[in-house]
Amino acid sequence: MGGLIPPSVMMCRSALEESITESTSPAGRERVAWRGFAWNPVRGCIQMKLTAHVLSVAAKLVSGASVRWLDCDPENYQRIYFANHTSHLDALVLWASLPRHIRMLTRPVAARDYWQKTWLRRYIASQLNVVLIDRKDIKVHKSPVQIMINEIGDTHSLIVFPEGRRNTEEKMIEFKSGLFHLARKRPDLELVPVYMDNLNRVLPRGEFLPVPLLSCITIGSPIWLEKDEKKMDFLERARASVQRLKEA
């Protein structure tokens, strides 16, 4: 790789340099604020705030993620992005890799017990507008699928990981049934397969600090639940649509 600088790193540097330039005027400081930087009048400098924008920039910086859209346009259609799951960083990196106009209307789905464990995780989840799902205390009248349906309304999209747990093997494990029930209850939603490569090396299992590496995210052509399609047939077709992106 030599001296090559990933585009995500260049974007980070550009945002910071632009913020420093604009912070010299009161009007500029207001424009800087949404990027996650704040003017400190005492120190006379800009300081970073842990906002959604800063988190997205940091995720791109650490993962070095490049994004490919194959037979799928980065448009604001209401969608369910479903991906393979290899790392705790998956939701953050995939969310951060979406264009801003899509990202602001897209909500990752994640386990409540993990993302409510520490104050930092709780804060990150709040900034990403995460839909938190109980994996243990599941109520019949308030199923995870119904919670997701209620949360997205007619506006938001979702990021889900149908394997249900992290999997570092080459072959993806069988999908849980949630994606099928989402597709059945909301047949109007585009179901967009996503393959995330190398994220398990950025944050290996059991590690706390990420290791900056280059990763690749491939976003494929949408699928839909076909008429009279059986649950297992659909789940296998959905899993295959993600797996194929690995070789695309």
C-alpha positions as CSV (number, residue, x, y, z in Angstrom):
1,M,0.0,0.0,0.0
2,G,3.0,2.3,0.5
3,G,2.2,5.9,0.9
4,L,-1.4,5.7,-0.4
5,I,-3.9,7.5,1.8
6,P,-7.4,6.0,1.9
7,P,-10.1,8.4,0.7
8,S,-11.8,8.2,4.2
9,V,-8.6,9.6,5.8
10,M,-8.5,12.4,3.2
11,M,-12.1,13.2,4.0
12,C,-11.3,13.4,7.7
13,R,-8.4,15.8,7.1
14,S,-10.4,17.9,4.8
15,A,-13.3,18.3,7.3
16,L,-10.9,19.3,10.0
17,E,-9.0,21.8,7.9
18,E,-12.2,23.3,6.6
19,S,-13.5,23.7,10.1
20,I,-10.3,25.4,11.3
21,T,-10.6,27.9,8.4
22,E,-14.2,28.6,9.0
23,S,-13.8,29.0,12.8
24,T,-12.2,32.4,12.3
25,S,-15.6,34.1,12.0
26,P,-18.8,33.8,14.1
27,A,-20.8,32.7,11.1
28,G,-18.2,30.1,10.2
29,R,-18.4,28.7,13.8
30,E,-22.0,28.0,13.3
31,R,-21.4,26.1,10.1
32,V,-18.6,24.2,11.9
33,A,-20.9,23.0,14.7
34,W,-22.9,20.4,12.7
35,R,-19.6,18.7,11.7
36,G,-19.0,17.9,15.3
37,F,-16.5,20.6,16.1
38,A,-17.0,23.4,18.6
39,W,-15.3,26.7,19.1
40,N,-13.7,27.1,22.6
41,P,-13.6,30.8,23.3
42,V,-11.3,30.4,26.3
43,R,-8.6,28.4,24.4
44,G,-9.3,30.2,21.1
45,C,-9.4,26.9,19.2
46,I,-11.8,24.3,17.9
47,Q,-12.5,21.2,19.9
48,M,-14.2,18.0,18.7
49,K,-17.5,16.8,20.1
50,L,-18.6,13.1,19.9
51,T,-21.6,13.7,17.6
52,A,-23.0,11.5,14.9
53,H,-20.9,13.2,12.3
54,V,-17.7,12.8,14.2
55,L,-18.5,9.1,14.8
56,S,-19.1,8.6,11.1
57,V,-15.8,10.3,10.2
58,A,-13.9,8.2,12.9
59,A,-15.5,5.0,11.6
60,K,-14.3,5.7,8.1
61,L,-10.9,6.6,9.3
62,V,-10.4,3.5,11.4
63,S,-11.9,1.0,8.9
64,G,-10.6,2.7,5.7
65,A,-13.8,1.5,4.2
66,S,-14.4,1.7,0.4
67,V,-18.0,1.3,-0.8
68,R,-19.2,-0.2,-4.0
69,W,-22.8,0.1,-5.2
70,L,-23.6,-2.7,-7.6
71,D,-26.9,-2.5,-9.5
72,C,-28.2,-0.4,-6.7
73,D,-28.4,3.4,-6.6
74,P,-27.6,5.4,-3.4
75,E,-31.1,6.9,-3.2
76,N,-33.4,7.7,-0.3
77,Y,-35.8,4.8,-0.9
78,Q,-37.1,3.1,2.3
79,R,-34.9,0.0,2.6
80,I,-33.7,-2.8,4.8
81,Y,-29.9,-3.1,4.4
82,F,-29.1,-6.7,5.5
83,A,-25.4,-7.7,5.9
84,N,-23.0,-10.3,7.2
85,H,-21.9,-9.9,10.8
86,T,-18.2,-10.3,11.8
87,S,-17.5,-7.4,14.2
88,H,-19.0,-5.1,16.8
89,L,-18.0,-2.3,14.4
90,D,-20.3,-3.5,11.6
91,A,-23.3,-1.4,12.4
92,L,-21.3,1.8,12.9
93,V,-19.1,1.3,9.8
94,L,-22.0,0.4,7.5
95,W,-24.1,3.3,8.7
96,A,-21.1,5.7,8.4
97,S,-20.4,4.5,4.9
98,L,-23.8,5.5,3.5
99,P,-24.1,8.9,1.9
100,R,-25.2,11.5,4.4
101,H,-28.7,12.0,3.0
102,I,-29.3,8.3,3.4
103,R,-27.4,7.9,6.7
104,M,-29.6,10.5,8.4
105,L,-32.7,8.4,7.7
106,T,-31.2,5.0,8.4
107,R,-31.3,3.3,11.8
108,P,-29.1,0.3,12.8
109,V,-30.8,-2.5,14.7
110,A,-28.7,-3.8,17.6
111,A,-28.9,-5.8,20.8
112,R,-29.9,-3.8,23.8
113,D,-27.8,-5.8,26.3
114,Y,-24.6,-4.9,24.4
115,W,-25.3,-1.3,23.6
116,Q,-26.7,-0.4,27.0
117,K,-23.7,-1.9,28.9
118,T,-21.6,1.2,29.3
119,W,-22.2,5.0,29.1
120,L,-20.1,5.2,26.0
121,R,-22.0,2.6,24.1
122,R,-25.3,4.1,25.3
123,Y,-24.2,7.5,24.0
124,I,-23.0,6.1,20.6
125,A,-26.4,4.3,20.3
126,S,-28.2,7.5,20.9
127,Q,-26.2,9.4,18.3
128,L,-26.8,6.7,15.7
129,N,-30.5,6.5,16.6
130,V,-30.2,2.8,17.0
131,V,-33.2,0.6,17.3
132,L,-32.5,-1.5,20.4
133,I,-33.8,-5.0,20.6
134,D,-34.0,-7.3,23.7
135,R,-32.6,-10.7,22.9
136,K,-33.7,-12.2,26.2
137,D,-36.8,-10.5,27.4
138,I,-39.0,-11.0,24.3
139,K,-42.7,-10.3,24.8
140,V,-45.3,-11.9,22.6
141,H,-47.3,-8.6,22.3
142,K,-44.1,-6.6,21.5
143,S,-42.0,-8.7,19.2
144,P,-38.6,-7.4,17.8
145,V,-40.1,-7.4,14.3
146,Q,-43.1,-5.3,15.4
147,I,-40.8,-2.9,17.3
148,M,-38.7,-2.4,14.1
149,I,-41.9,-1.8,12.0
150,N,-43.1,0.7,14.5
151,E,-39.8,2.5,14.7
152,I,-39.3,3.1,10.9
153,G,-42.8,4.3,10.1
154,D,-43.0,5.5,6.5
155,T,-39.6,7.4,6.7
156,H,-36.7,5.4,8.0
157,S,-34.6,2.5,6.7
158,L,-32.9,-0.2,8.8
159,I,-29.6,-1.9,9.0
160,V,-30.0,-5.5,10.2
161,F,-27.7,-8.6,10.6
162,P,-29.8,-11.7,9.9
163,E,-27.2,-14.1,11.1
164,G,-28.1,-13.0,14.6
165,R,-24.6,-13.1,16.0
166,R,-21.0,-12.4,14.9
167,N,-19.5,-15.0,12.6
168,T,-15.9,-15.0,11.5
169,E,-16.1,-18.1,9.3
170,E,-15.9,-17.9,5.5
171,K,-19.4,-19.3,5.1
172,M,-22.3,-17.3,6.5
173,I,-24.5,-19.1,8.9
174,E,-28.3,-19.6,8.4
175,F,-30.4,-16.4,8.7
176,K,-32.8,-15.9,11.5
177,S,-36.5,-15.5,10.5
178,G,-36.7,-11.8,11.3
179,L,-35.9,-10.7,7.8
180,F,-38.7,-12.9,6.4
181,H,-41.3,-11.4,8.7
182,L,-40.1,-7.9,8.0
183,A,-40.5,-8.5,4.3
184,R,-43.9,-10.1,4.8
185,K,-45.2,-7.2,6.9
186,R,-43.7,-4.5,4.7
187,P,-43.5,-5.8,1.2
188,D,-43.0,-2.2,-0.1
189,L,-39.5,-2.1,1.4
190,E,-36.4,-2.7,-0.7
191,L,-34.3,-5.5,0.8
192,V,-30.7,-4.6,0.0
193,P,-27.9,-7.2,0.5
194,V,-24.5,-5.9,1.8
195,Y,-21.2,-7.8,2.2
196,M,-18.7,-6.4,4.6
197,D,-15.1,-7.6,4.1
198,N,-12.2,-7.4,6.6
199,L,-14.2,-5.7,9.5
200,N,-13.4,-8.7,11.8
201,R,-9.7,-7.8,11.4
202,V,-10.3,-4.1,12.2
203,L,-11.8,-5.1,15.6
204,P,-10.9,-8.8,16.3
205,R,-13.2,-10.7,18.7
206,G,-12.3,-10.0,22.3
207,E,-10.3,-6.8,21.5
208,F,-11.3,-3.4,22.8
209,L,-9.3,-1.1,20.5
210,P,-9.7,-1.2,16.7
211,V,-6.7,-1.7,14.4
212,P,-6.8,0.7,11.4
213,L,-7.0,-1.4,8.2
214,L,-8.6,-1.2,4.8
215,S,-12.0,-2.8,4.4
216,C,-14.6,-3.1,1.6
217,I,-18.3,-2.8,1.7
218,T,-20.3,-4.0,-1.3
219,I,-24.0,-3.1,-1.7
220,G,-26.0,-5.2,-4.1
221,S,-29.2,-5.2,-6.0
222,P,-32.4,-5.2,-4.0
223,I,-34.6,-8.3,-3.6
224,W,-38.2,-8.7,-2.5
225,L,-40.2,-11.5,-1.0
226,E,-41.9,-13.3,-3.9
227,K,-45.5,-14.4,-3.9
228,D,-46.1,-17.6,-2.0
229,E,-42.3,-18.0,-1.3
230,K,-41.6,-20.2,1.7
231,K,-39.7,-18.8,4.7
232,M,-36.7,-21.1,4.4
233,D,-36.5,-20.6,0.6
234,F,-36.5,-16.8,1.0
235,L,-33.9,-16.9,3.8
236,E,-31.6,-19.0,1.8
237,R,-32.0,-16.8,-1.3
238,A,-31.3,-13.7,0.9
239,R,-28.2,-15.3,2.4
240,A,-26.9,-16.3,-1.1
241,S,-27.5,-12.7,-2.3
242,V,-25.1,-11.5,0.4
243,Q,-22.6,-14.3,-0.1
244,R,-22.4,-13.7,-3.9
245,L,-21.2,-10.1,-3.3
246,K,-18.0,-11.4,-1.8
247,E,-16.9,-12.6,-5.2
248,A,-18.5,-9.6,-7.2
